[in-house]
Amino acid sequence: MESYVSSSNGDSTSTGEIEIDNAVTSAVALAASFLQHIANPPRPVYQRVSVERDRAAANERLMKDYFDPVEPRYNEASFRCRLRMSSRLFLRIAQDLEREKPYFQQRCDARGRMRFTSIQKCTSALRILGYGNATNKR
């Protein structure tokens, strides 16, 4: 037999109904938290390894080695041998690529540091095209 509890306002509720209400409320809360977890699962935070490259010094070396107006380290024949074109043609291609393609424009990265210059990017791209492989293989 069920026992009835009388409340102060005159309603009578069984103990079994209270337990069922509590169980349903608990199940609904558990289901809601599960659905929230499924909708927005916690994602692990990974830290990337940053390789520090001295881009400015590399650009200075490249410019001094090949494009120094007074005394370049390598002459025109050396440039033609390495990049398979004259330096004037290379500079024209680099300027056209920088003007037309956003990839070849020098911009800042997410940390606010300057990326590689357009001449560095063009040199790398043309070496890969000329030799058929990446230049940084070890």
C-alpha positions, 0 to 999 in steps of 0.5 A: 500500500502507498503512503500519502503525505499531506502538505500544508496546502492540502495536496496529497502526494505519494512517496513513490511519485516523489521518488519517480519525479526525482529520478526523472529530473536526475535522468533529464539533467544527465541527458542534458549534460551528455548532449552538451558534451556531445555538442561541444566536446572538450578539445585538447590543446597542443603547443606547436614547436616553433623553428626559429629562422633568421629570415632577415639575415637570410634575405640580407645574404641573398641580396648581397650574394646575387643582387648587390649593385656594387659587388655581388658575391656571385656573378651573372654566370653563377646566377644563371647556372643556379636559377637557369635564367638571368638576374634581370628576368628573375627580378621581373618574374619576382615583381610580377608574382608579388604584384599578382599573387598574394602568397608572394607578398611579404606579410606578418605571420600570426605572431606579428613577425615578418614572413619571407620576402618575395625574392626569397619565396621566388628563389625557393620556388624557382630552385624547386622548379629548376632542380625538381626537388626541395632545397632543404633535403638533408 
